[in-house]
Amino acid sequence: MSGSLISGNLNILLRNISILNENMKTKQLSGATILLSFVILLASGGCKNEKQAEGTDKLLYDMAKETTGFTWYKKSDALLNTTSGSGHSFPFLRTRYNQIAAAKLNDNGQIIAGSTFPEGSVIVKEFHDDSRKLARYAILYKASDNSDADSKGWVWGYINADGTVAQESGKKGSGCNECHNQSGNIDYMLMNKYFP
């Protein structure tokens, strides 16, 4: 949405709030005035400030959209119910590994205990909403030389299915790696712990 459109909508909203205040003083508040104010707020995009992925986030988003050559956790693309141990708010998930990362999966498609994923590994967790529609990707890409990599060499992506960024990769997993570093993790991965 363009800045001028947002600015115009916000000006209209502020004017309607002023009218609301005056009407409240005279106790002549109408349902139509309230409804109009909320419609304008929604039309202006509310407080949404997510931007389209670019740079490293765009690279991660493109990796996440690609499904060819990936192996699903436990060799199944079935949606799993998110567990109570998850810090993610979506009800369903599924996880897949590119060919490099899949080298660290056993014959059952689970992560081999004690593994460290090699450079070039891509692990994509898909989050689905209540209607089972893809809503967001959580991406881990092992690329130690990337300026957005954390101390273990992982680049973290948290990107909505529409390509907008939920959390920038430049934050290096801040807010994510603390949970992913809990006991039972295998190089930050928790699938074996919560989906044995």
DRENDRENLO-291438 format. One line per 5 residues: number of its first residue (from 1); their letters; for each residue z, x, y of N, C-alpha, C, O. Coordinates in pm, 1 decimal, always signed. Each point is the difference from the previous one (the first is absolute). Layout:
<recs>
NUM	a	Z:X:Y:Z:X:Y:Z:X:Y:Z:X:Y; ...
</recs>
This chain:
<recs>
1	msgsl	+0.0:+85.4:-116.8:+0.0:-85.4:+116.8:+0.0:+89.7:+122.7:+75.8:+96.8:+5.3; -160.1:-127.3:+94.2:-9.6:+85.8:+117.3:+123.6:-10.4:+86.7:+70.6:-100.8:-1.1; -45.1:+209.1:+77.7:+115.9:+4.2:+87.5:-4.1:-108.6:+105.7:+103.5:-57.6:+33.4; -224.5:+27.9:+21.2:-8.6:-101.9:+104.9:+29.8:-138.5:-55.0:+61.2:-81.6:+68.9; -103.4:+53.5:-192.7:+28.8:-129.1:-61.6:+148.7:-15.4:-24.9:+57.3:-105.8:+25.9
6	isgnl	+5.5:+211.8:-76.4:+144.8:-4.1:-22.2:+72.3:-19.0:+131.9:+92.0:-81.2:+9.7; -133.0:+155.7:+91.6:+62.5:-10.5:+131.7:-14.5:-141.2:+55.0:+95.5:-56.2:+53.5; -214.6:-1.1:-66.7:-22.4:-136.7:+47.3:+86.5:-100.0:-73.1:+59.6:-88.2:+61.8; -52.2:+101.6:-194.9:+83.5:-90.9:-78.9:+147.0:+15.8:+34.3:+73.5:-98.6:+4.6; -30.2:+220.2:+19.1:+140.4:+21.1:+35.6:+31.1:-59.6:+136.4:+108.5:-54.2:+20.9
11	nillr	-203.9:+63.9:+72.7:+20.8:-62.1:+130.9:+13.3:-151.0:-13.0:+85.7:-60.8:+64.2; -170.3:-0.1:-147.0:+9.2:-144.5:-23.4:+133.7:-33.5:-63.9:+64.8:-97.7:+37.6; -23.5:+178.9:-134.4:+128.4:-22.8:-66.1:+114.5:+8.1:+99.7:+89.1:-84.9:-0.8; -90.8:+186.1:+86.4:+105.8:+14.4:+100.5:+1.5:-118.8:+95.5:+106.8:-47.3:+39.1; -225.0:-0.7:-1.5:-7.0:-116.6:+87.7:+59.9:-122.4:-69.4:+72.4:-77.9:+61.9
16	nisil	-103.4:+61.5:-192.3:+55.3:-113.5:-74.5:+150.8:+12.3:-18.3:+71.1:-100.5:-0.1; -23.0:+221.5:-15.1:+145.0:+19.4:-9.3:+65.6:-39.6:+131.5:+107.0:-60.8:+1.3; -171.7:+95.4:+108.3:+51.6:-38.5:+131.4:+4.7:-151.9:+12.9:+97.8:-55.7:+50.0; -203.2:-10.6:-94.9:-2.9:-146.8:+1.8:+111.1:-55.6:-87.8:+67.8:-95.6:+37.7; -49.1:+156.4:-156.2:+107.7:-43.4:-89.7:+134.9:+10.4:+69.1:+81.7:-91.8:-7.1
21	nenmk	-59.0:+203.2:+73.2:+127.5:+18.7:+69.7:+21.0:-107.5:+105.7:+109.2:-55.8:+11.2; -213.3:+26.6:+66.4:+11.5:-103.7:+103.0:+25.1:-136.2:-63.0:+83.7:-76.8:+47.3; -157.7:+47.0:-155.5:+17.8:-128.5:-67.8:+139.2:-13.0:-59.9:+58.7:-108.2:-0.3; -6.6:+218.7:-50.2:+134.3:-4.8:-57.8:+103.4:-28.6:+108.5:+99.4:-68.4:-24.2; -123.7:+121.0:+142.9:+92.6:-25.0:+110.7:+2.1:-147.9:+35.9:+104.8:-55.5:+33.0
26	tkqls	-221.2:-7.4:-39.8:-7.5:-142.1:+34.9:+6.9:-88.6:-124.3:-13.4:-122.0:+9.0; +34.5:+184.3:-124.5:+12.6:-70.3:-128.3:-123.3:-84.9:-31.4:+10.8:-109.0:-56.1; -126.7:+160.4:+92.9:-124.4:-69.7:-27.5:-85.8:+82.9:-95.2:-121.4:+10.9:+17.1; +184.4:+45.1:-113.7:-67.5:+86.2:-95.9:-83.0:-85.3:-95.5:+52.5:-91.9:-62.8; -181.0:+121.6:+51.8:-85.0:-77.2:-90.4:-34.5:+82.2:-123.5:-9.0:+122.7:+5.4
31	gatil	-9.9:-191.7:-114.9:-39.6:+65.2:-124.3:-133.3:+70.4:+14.9:-21.7:+106.2:-58.4; -68.2:-165.4:+137.0:-131.9:+60.4:+20.2:+11.5:+134.6:+70.9:-73.9:+93.0:-32.2; +164.8:-81.4:+127.3:+18.6:+126.0:+72.4:+50.2:+108.1:-94.1:-46.3:+114.0:+5.1; +141.3:-149.7:-91.1:+53.3:+95.9:-97.0:-109.3:+42.2:-96.8:-18.2:+119.0:-25.7; -54.1:-216.0:-27.6:-106.6:+29.2:-95.2:-106.0:+89.5:+63.1:-45.2:+95.8:-62.6
36	lsfvi	+5.6:-125.8:+184.7:-100.4:+80.2:+68.9:+45.1:+144.8:+14.5:-79.5:+92.1:-18.6; +204.1:-71.8:+51.2:+52.2:+135.8:+16.2:-7.2:+78.4:-129.9:-39.0:+116.7:+0.4; +76.1:-179.2:-111.5:-4.0:+69.1:-128.5:-142.9:+27.4:-44.5:-27.4:+105.1:-57.8; -63.7:-197.5:+83.8:-140.1:+21.3:-35.3:-55.5:+120.3:+75.7:-71.6:+82.0:-57.5; +103.9:-71.3:+184.5:-48.8:+112.4:+80.3:+59.2:+131.0:-50.4:-69.8:+101.2:-6.4
41	llasg	+197.1:-102.2:-29.0:+63.1:+120.4:-54.2:-69.0:+43.6:-128.3:-27.6:+118.6:-18.3; -0.4:-213.4:-70.9:-68.1:+33.9:-124.9:-141.3:+50.4:+26.6:-45.1:+95.0:-64.2; -24.8:-157.6:+157.9:-137.1:+41.3:+31.5:-5.3:+140.3:+58.0:-100.0:+70.2:-14.8; +206.8:-29.7:+80.4:+1.7:+134.0:+59.2:+30.4:+107.2:-102.8:+0.0:+118.7:+32.5; +25.9:-158.8:-156.2:+27.6:+96.6:-104.9:+147.3:+28.8:-15.5:+38.2:+87.4:-77.8
46	gckne	+44.5:-158.7:+149.8:+144.0:+19.8:-12.1:+36.9:+143.4:+29.6:-45.7:+58.2:+98.4; +127.7:-2.1:-183.0:+47.1:+136.7:+19.9:-70.5:+98.4:-92.2:+40.3:+116.0:-8.3; -142.7:-159.3:-59.6:-68.2:+85.9:-95.8:-62.2:+119.2:+71.9:-75.8:-17.0:+95.5; +108.0:+137.4:-141.5:-54.7:+118.8:+64.2:-60.1:+96.3:-101.5:-16.1:+118.4:+29.3; -17.2:-167.4:-147.9:-58.4:+86.7:-100.4:-143.2:+33.4:+39.5:-74.5:-85.4:+48.1
51	kqaeg	+37.9:+210.8:-69.4:-133.4:+45.6:+37.4:-80.4:+32.4:-125.0:+55.7:+20.9:-107.7; -186.3:-17.0:+123.7:-88.4:+34.2:-110.9:+22.6:+145.4:-40.1:+26.8:+86.1:+83.8; -38.3:-61.1:-212.8:+19.4:+134.8:-52.8:-106.9:+94.2:+54.2:-117.8:-34.7:+8.2; +162.0:+154.8:+28.5:-91.8:+106.0:+41.9:+58.6:+133.0:-45.7:+117.5:+7.4:-36.0; -199.0:+97.1:+37.3:+47.2:+131.7:-41.9:+49.9:-1.1:-144.0:-66.7:-52.2:-89.3
56	tdkll	+184.1:+109.9:+67.7:+57.1:+7.3:-135.0:+23.5:-139.0:-57.3:-21.4:-21.8:-119.3; +64.9:-72.3:+201.9:+23.3:-135.8:-49.0:-128.9:-63.8:-50.3:+2.1:-72.1:-99.7; -113.5:+97.3:+166.4:-130.2:-52.6:-43.9:-40.3:+64.6:-131.8:-51.6:-67.6:-89.0; +74.7:+197.7:+75.8:-27.6:+69.7:-125.5:+79.1:-63.8:-114.2:-55.0:-27.1:-106.8; +183.1:+3.3:+129.6:+85.2:-60.9:-102.6:-44.8:-142.3:-32.0:-2.0:-39.8:-116.5
61	ydmak	-33.6:-35.9:+218.5:-46.8:-137.3:-19.8:-126.7:-1.4:-85.1:-12.7:-81.5:-91.4; -80.7:+171.0:+121.1:-123.1:+7.7:-78.8:+29.4:+38.1:-144.5:-62.1:-53.4:-91.9; +156.0:+144.8:+70.9:+40.2:+37.0:-136.3:+59.8:-120.6:-72.6:-27.7:-22.2:-117.9; +108.8:-54.4:+188.2:+68.3:-113.9:-61.2:-97.5:-109.6:-41.1:+20.0:-66.1:-102.0; -124.7:+46.7:+180.3:-97.6:-105.3:-31.3:-84.5:+34.5:-122.2:-49.9:-89.4:-68.4
66	ettgf	+34.0:+216.8:+41.0:-81.3:+45.0:-113.4:+79.9:-16.6:-129.1:+110.7:+52.8:-11.3; -164.8:-124.6:-84.8:+71.3:-20.9:-126.8:-66.3:+70.3:-118.0:+60.8:+11.8:-106.4; -183.2:+34.7:+123.3:-71.6:+66.6:-108.5:+69.4:+130.9:-37.2:+35.4:+79.5:+87.1; -16.4:-58.2:-216.7:+59.3:+124.4:-48.4:+151.8:+2.4:+3.0:+60.0:+103.9:-27.4; +3.2:-214.9:+59.6:+145.9:-7.5:+2.4:+52.6:-54.9:-132.0:-68.4:-75.5:-69.1
71	twykk	+190.4:+114.6:+35.6:+70.2:-50.6:-118.5:+121.2:-78.4:+48.0:+77.0:+47.9:+83.2; -60.9:-167.7:-135.8:+114.4:-83.3:+38.0:+125.0:+44.0:-74.6:-7.4:+47.9:-113.2; +121.8:-64.4:+177.5:+128.9:+28.3:-64.2:+9.6:-83.9:-127.3:-29.7:-119.4:+0.6; +70.9:+182.9:-108.1:+8.4:-60.8:-133.2:-134.0:-59.4:-44.2:-5.3:-88.7:-85.1; -103.5:+140.0:+145.4:-136.7:-39.1:-34.4:-25.0:-149.6:+17.4:-79.8:-59.4:-72.5
76	sdall	+149.2:-1.0:+170.0:-14.9:-143.4:+24.3:-11.0:-27.3:+149.9:+77.8:+51.5:+80.2; -176.5:-133.9:-44.8:-14.1:-37.8:+140.8:+74.8:-129.2:+33.2:-19.1:-57.6:+107.1; +104.0:+12.5:-199.3:+78.8:-121.8:+24.0:+96.6:+21.3:+116.6:+55.4:+108.5:+17.3; -36.4:-213.2:+61.5:+96.9:+6.7:+109.3:+141.1:-3.7:-57.3:+29.1:-76.1:-92.3; +57.1:+158.8:+148.0:+140.2:+6.3:-41.5:+86.1:-60.3:+109.9:-33.2:+10.7:+118.1
81	nttsg	+142.8:-73.4:-156.1:+94.7:-50.4:+99.2:+72.3:+118.0:+62.2:+49.1:+87.6:-71.3; -42.2:-84.5:+203.3:+74.2:+105.5:+68.4:+146.5:-10.4:-39.8:+55.2:-109.8:-6.8; +7.2:+222.8:-19.4:+139.7:+0.2:-44.4:+96.0:-1.1:+118.5:-38.8:+25.2:+114.1; +162.9:-54.5:-143.7:+102.9:-1.8:+104.9:+23.8:+139.8:+56.6:+52.8:+13.2:+110.4; -90.2:+90.0:-183.2:+16.7:+137.0:+47.9:-106.8:+43.5:+99.2:+7.6:+109.6:+55.6
86	sghsf	-106.7:-194.5:-33.3:-110.9:+35.3:+88.5:+35.9:-23.8:+145.9:+67.2:-97.3:+34.1; -112.6:+186.7:+50.1:+16.6:-16.9:+143.8:-116.5:-76.1:+61.5:-6.2:-15.8:+121.9; -86.2:-31.4:-205.1:-118.3:-71.0:+47.7:+22.5:-150.5:-6.8:+66.1:-49.5:-91.3; -120.5:-21.9:+186.7:+26.9:-143.1:+12.1:-99.5:-89.0:-73.8:+15.4:-122.1:+0.8; -114.6:+178.7:-62.9:-100.9:-80.8:-67.8:+46.1:-34.8:-141.8:+66.9:+81.0:-64.1
91	pflrt	-101.5:-199.8:+14.1:+50.5:-42.2:-130.9:-69.7:+62.9:-120.4:+58.0:+5.5:-108.5; -181.7:+42.0:+125.6:-74.9:+54.2:-113.3:-58.5:+136.9:+34.3:-29.4:+30.4:+115.7; +13.5:+51.2:-220.6:-58.5:+132.5:+18.0:-71.0:+43.7:-126.7:+19.8:-56.6:-107.6; -101.5:+156.9:+122.7:-58.1:+73.1:-112.4:-36.9:+138.2:+51.4:-27.4:+17.4:+118.7; +26.7:+81.4:-208.8:-17.0:+139.8:+40.2:-110.0:+65.2:-82.8:-12.2:-23.1:-120.3
96	rynqi	-67.8:+105.4:+188.4:-108.0:+71.2:-69.1:-6.0:+145.4:+45.4:+49.5:+35.9:+106.8; -111.4:+46.4:-190.6:-1.7:+145.9:+16.7:-143.8:+49.1:-10.6:-73.7:-42.8:-88.8; +32.6:+133.8:+180.3:-133.8:+57.2:-13.9:-0.4:+94.0:-121.5:+104.2:+22.3:-61.5; -220.8:+32.4:+27.3:-11.3:+82.4:-121.2:+92.6:+120.6:+2.6:+54.2:+38.7:-103.5; -35.5:+20.7:+220.0:+87.1:+117.9:+9.8:+144.0:-39.5:-29.5:+68.1:+66.2:-78.4
101	aaakl	-21.6:-173.7:+140.9:+137.8:-46.4:-22.0:+18.6:-52.7:-141.9:+106.5:+17.3:-59.2; -209.4:-81.3:+4.7:+9.7:-59.1:-134.3:+23.0:+105.5:-107.6:+42.7:-33.5:-110.5; -70.2:+160.6:+140.8:+28.3:+108.0:-95.5:+149.9:+11.0:-26.8:+40.6:+62.1:-98.3; +42.1:-121.6:+184.4:+146.1:+2.8:-17.1:+53.4:-129.8:-60.5:+120.0:-27.0:+5.4; -210.9:-54.2:-63.7:+41.3:-121.3:-70.2:-4.9:+24.5:-150.3:-86.8:+72.3:-49.1
106	ndngq	+180.1:-132.6:-23.5:-0.8:+13.8:-146.0:-98.1:-99.9:-61.9:-70.6:-71.1:+71.6; +66.9:+66.3:-204.4:-93.8:-87.7:-69.5:+23.4:-147.7:+30.4:-91.3:-81.3:-14.5; +212.6:+46.0:+56.5:+31.2:-138.9:+35.0:-29.1:-31.8:+146.5:+16.4:-114.0:+43.6; -59.6:+214.7:+32.2:-29.3:-21.3:+141.2:+121.2:+9.5:+90.2:-3.0:-46.2:+114.1; +110.8:+106.5:-165.3:+119.6:+23.0:+81.1:+2.4:+146.1:+43.5:-63.3:+85.7:-61.6
111	iiags	+137.8:-58.8:+169.6:+8.1:+136.6:+51.1:+82.2:+85.7:-96.1:+107.1:-41.1:-44.8; -157.2:+159.0:+13.9:+69.9:+92.8:-89.0:+124.5:+52.1:+71.7:-8.4:+49.9:+112.2; +122.2:-61.8:-177.1:+127.9:+42.6:+58.9:-7.8:+145.0:+46.9:-55.8:+85.4:-68.9; +111.8:-58.4:+186.2:+4.4:+135.3:+54.2:-129.3:+48.4:+62.4:-9.5:+116.0:+40.3; -89.9:-202.4:-31.6:-130.4:+39.8:+55.1:+5.5:+25.1:+149.5:+80.7:-57.9:+72.7
116	tfpeg	-169.5:+146.2:-29.5:-30.7:+17.0:+141.6:-149.7:-21.9:+11.2:-77.9:+66.3:-68.5; +37.6:-157.9:+153.4:-141.7:-31.9:+12.5:-74.5:+113.3:+70.3:+51.0:+57.8:+96.0; -172.6:-25.7:-144.0:-77.7:+109.5:+59.5:-67.4:-40.9:+131.1:-12.0:-118.2:+32.3; -31.4:+219.9:+41.6:-76.0:-22.1:+123.0:-119.7:-90.4:-30.7:-63.3:+12.4:-104.9; +34.0:-102.1:+197.1:-112.3:-92.3:-17.0:+38.6:-130.6:-66.4:-82.0:-91.3:-9.3
121	svivk	+206.1:+81.0:-37.4:+46.2:-125.3:-61.1:+1.1:-111.0:+104.0:+42.0:+20.4:+113.9; -88.5:-137.8:-154.5:+6.7:-119.8:+84.0:+65.2:-109.7:-82.8:-45.3:-32.3:-109.8; +151.7:-24.0:+164.0:+71.4:-109.1:-66.3:+2.4:-116.6:+97.8:+46.0:+13.1:+113.4; -96.1:-127.2:-159.0:-11.4:-117.9:+85.7:+83.4:-112.5:-58.8:-18.9:-40.4:-114.8; +110.7:-8.8:+195.0:+76.6:-118.8:-37.3:-56.1:-114.6:+82.2:-1.8:+5.7:+123.0
126	efhdd	-43.6:-109.4:-191.0:-51.9:-118.7:+67.4:+111.4:-103.8:+7.3:+63.5:-30.7:-100.9; -40.0:-22.9:+219.6:+97.4:-107.7:+17.2:-74.5:-130.3:+22.5:-94.2:-6.5:+79.0; +138.0:-97.6:-149.8:-63.8:-131.2:+7.7:+101.4:-102.7:+49.4:+119.2:+9.2:-29.0; -169.0:-107.0:+104.1:+88.2:-101.9:+56.7:+26.5:-112.5:-100.3:-39.9:+8.9:-116.1; +107.0:-114.1:+161.3:+35.3:-112.4:-87.8:-121.2:-64.6:-65.3:+9.7:-50.6:-111.8
131	srkla	-123.5:+51.7:+180.1:-121.5:-58.9:-56.6:-76.3:+101.0:-86.4:-112.3:-25.8:-43.2; +175.5:+140.7:+19.1:-55.7:+108.2:-81.5:-120.9:+67.0:+65.3:-80.7:+64.2:-67.3; +69.5:-79.9:+197.2:-107.3:+63.6:+76.8:+46.6:+138.6:+43.2:+114.3:+17.7:+42.2; -204.3:+80.8:-53.1:+31.7:+135.9:+42.4:+38.1:+0.0:+147.5:-75.3:-49.2:+83.9; +192.3:+104.4:-52.2:+49.8:-0.7:+137.7:+11.6:+140.1:+59.6:-27.3:+19.5:+118.4
136	ryail	+67.7:+78.2:-199.9:+26.4:+133.8:+55.3:-14.7:+105.5:-109.1:+20.3:-26.2:-118.6; -56.6:+146.8:+163.2:-4.1:+116.8:-87.8:+109.8:+97.4:+40.9:+23.4:+23.2:+118.6; +43.1:+33.1:-217.9:+84.9:+117.6:+21.6:-72.1:+112.4:-73.8:-23.8:-9.9:-120.3; -10.5:+115.4:+191.0:-80.9:+108.0:-56.4:+76.4:+130.6:+9.0:+58.4:+32.4:+103.4; -59.5:+42.3:-212.8:+51.5:+136.6:+0.1:-114.6:+91.7:-41.1:-61.2:-18.1:-105.3
141	ykasd	+33.4:+116.4:+189.7:-109.3:+94.2:-21.0:+58.1:+139.8:+7.6:+55.3:+39.0:+102.9; -67.5:+37.8:-212.7:+55.1:+135.8:-5.3:-100.6:+94.3:+64.0:-103.4:+31.7:-58.7; +135.3:+12.6:+180.0:-88.0:+89.6:+76.0:+87.2:+85.2:+90.8:+15.8:-29.6:+118.4; +40.4:+135.5:-174.9:+96.9:+84.2:+71.6:-52.8:+56.8:+130.3:+77.0:+23.7:+93.1; -208.6:-1.2:-85.2:-56.3:+59.6:+121.2:-26.8:-102.5:+110.5:-40.0:+38.0:+110.1
146	nsdad	+61.0:-165.6:-137.2:-20.1:-104.0:+101.0:+115.8:+2.6:+99.1:+115.7:+10.2:-40.9; -144.5:-19.2:+168.4:+105.6:+6.8:+102.4:+98.3:-116.6:-8.8:+108.9:+7.0:+56.9; -145.6:-113.0:-126.9:+89.1:-115.0:-16.6:+79.5:+4.2:-130.4:+72.3:-94.5:-31.6; -85.5:+203.9:-44.5:+72.0:+11.3:-127.9:+147.9:+27.4:+23.7:+37.7:+68.3:+95.2; +45.8:-123.2:-184.1:+143.9:+27.4:+7.7:+30.5:+132.4:-70.2:-92.2:+71.1:-40.1
151	skgwv	+218.2:-38.0:+25.2:+39.6:+129.7:-56.9:-38.7:+15.8:-147.1:-4.7:+112.2:-50.4; -23.0:-223.0:-19.3:-44.0:+7.3:-139.7:-152.3:-7.0:-13.1:-53.6:-1.4:-110.9; -15.4:-3.0:+225.1:-146.1:-1.5:-2.8:-62.2:-138.2:-2.3:-122.3:-11.6:-8.6; +202.9:-94.1:+16.1:-52.9:-136.3:-4.3:-32.3:-51.2:+140.2:+76.6:+19.0:+94.4; -191.8:-84.0:-83.7:-36.9:-73.9:+120.7:+23.4:-147.1:-33.4:-52.5:-52.0:-98.5
156	wgyin	+132.4:-14.0:+182.3:+40.8:-138.9:-23.7:-84.1:-94.7:+84.6:-16.5:+21.9:+120.0; -36.6:-126.8:-181.8:-72.4:-103.0:+73.7:+57.6:-136.7:-29.6:+36.6:-29.2:-113.9; -28.3:-54.6:+215.7:+49.0:-136.9:-15.7:-90.9:-86.3:+85.8:+23.1:-16.8:+119.8; -127.9:-38.1:-183.0:-110.2:-60.4:+73.3:-28.1:-140.0:-53.4:-7.6:-21.3:-121.0; -7.4:-72.9:+212.1:-29.3:-138.1:-37.1:-139.9:-10.1:-59.4:-85.9:+84.0:+26.7
161	adgtv	+63.8:-187.0:-107.0:-129.0:-19.0:-66.2:-114.4:-16.2:+99.6:-115.0:+28.1:-33.7; +144.6:-73.0:+155.7:-104.8:-15.6:+101.3:-30.2:+129.5:+75.2:-82.3:+0.5:+91.6; +148.1:+108.9:-129.4:-26.2:+129.6:+62.0:+88.2:+32.6:+118.2:-16.1:+105.5:+61.3; +108.9:-193.1:-27.6:+94.6:+32.2:+106.8:+114.9:+80.9:-58.6:+34.4:-14.1:-117.3; +23.5:+97.8:+199.9:+103.0:+93.2:-45.5:+138.4:-63.3:+11.9:+40.4:-42.8:+108.0
166	aqesg	+31.5:+37.4:-219.5:+137.4:-51.1:+0.8:+96.9:+111.5:+39.0:+96.4:-23.6:+72.9; -122.5:+145.5:-122.0:+76.0:+118.3:+42.0:-93.9:+119.5:-3.1:-67.9:+23.8:-99.9; +64.1:+50.4:+208.3:-92.7:+112.5:+12.6:+35.2:+114.2:-94.5:+117.2:+29.5:-23.5; -220.6:+33.6:-30.0:+19.2:+113.4:-91.0:+68.5:+116.7:+69.6:+65.9:+80.7:-65.6; -80.4:-70.4:+196.8:+63.3:+107.4:+76.1:+151.5:-3.2:-5.3:+65.5:+97.2:+37.5
171	kkgsg	-9.3:-207.8:-83.8:+146.5:-9.4:-12.7:+49.3:+65.9:-128.8:+120.4:+7.1:-24.9; -214.5:+40.9:-56.6:+30.3:+77.8:-121.5:+96.5:-70.7:-94.8:+87.5:+63.0:-59.5; -104.2:-193.6:+46.3:+81.9:-75.2:-94.6:+138.2:-33.8:+50.3:+84.5:-45.3:-77.3; -59.7:+66.4:+205.5:+130.4:-33.9:+56.9:+29.1:-147.2:-27.0:-82.4:-86.3:+30.3; +196.9:+58.2:-85.9:+35.2:-136.4:-35.8:-41.4:-34.6:-142.1:+41.4:-103.2:-52.9
176	cnech	-121.9:+187.2:-9.4:-44.9:-22.7:-137.8:+59.2:+103.5:-94.8:+50.6:-33.3:-107.2; -58.0:+162.2:+149.6:+36.1:+106.9:-93.4:+147.6:+1.7:-36.8:+35.8:+51.8:-105.7; +50.5:-107.0:+189.8:+141.8:-4.1:-36.6:+20.0:-85.0:-125.7:+71.1:+40.6:-91.9; -133.3:-157.2:+88.2:+9.6:-87.0:-117.6:-72.5:+63.2:-118.8:+50.3:-1.7:-112.4; -168.2:+57.2:+138.0:-79.4:+59.0:-108.2:+62.2:+128.1:-54.9:-43.9:+50.5:-103.3
181	nqsgn	+143.7:+1.7:+169.9:+68.2:+121.3:-45.4:+127.0:-32.2:-79.3:+77.4:+90.1:-32.1; -55.8:-217.4:+0.7:+119.8:-39.9:-74.3:-2.6:+54.8:-142.2:-104.2:+43.9:-48.7; +219.1:-46.8:-17.0:+7.3:+50.4:-137.5:-97.4:-77.9:-88.2:-19.8:-120.3:+17.2; -39.2:+190.8:-110.2:-96.2:-61.4:-90.6:-143.5:+8.4:+48.4:-91.4:-43.6:-69.9; +69.7:+100.0:+190.4:-137.9:+12.6:+48.0:-67.7:+117.3:-70.7:+65.3:+95.6:-41.8
186	idyml	-196.2:-105.0:+29.8:-80.7:+109.2:-53.5:-99.8:+35.8:+109.6:-100.7:-68.4:+17.9; +129.2:+176.3:+55.4:-84.0:+41.2:+113.0:-21.8:-118.6:+94.9:-113.0:-27.9:+40.1; +220.0:-40.4:-5.4:+7.2:-117.8:+87.4:-38.2:-130.7:-68.8:+18.1:-106.4:+59.2; -69.7:+110.1:-180.6:-46.6:-122.6:-64.7:+115.3:-69.0:-73.0:+83.2:+64.8:-63.5; -80.6:-199.1:+74.2:+110.0:-78.0:-57.6:-46.4:-103.8:-102.0:+80.0:-82.1:-45.1
191	mnkyf	-206.9:+84.7:+8.5:-50.7:-100.7:-93.6:+72.7:+6.0:-133.8:+36.3:-104.4:-54.3; -14.3:+224.0:-0.2:+69.5:+10.1:-128.9:+141.0:-55.9:+8.4:+48.2:-62.7:-94.3; +18.2:+85.2:+207.4:+138.1:-45.3:+16.0:+8.2:-152.5:+3.9:+84.4:-58.9:-67.5; -170.8:-5.3:+145.4:+9.6:-144.6:+19.0:-89.7:-81.4:-92.5:+18.8:-120.9:-13.7; -115.6:+185.6:-49.5:-89.2:-68.6:-93.7:-14.8:+84.4:-126.7:-109.8:+45.7:-32.0
196	p	+221.8:-24.9:-40.9:-2.3:+90.2:-117.5:-89.5:-50.7:-113.4:-11.2:+65.2:-103.8
</recs>
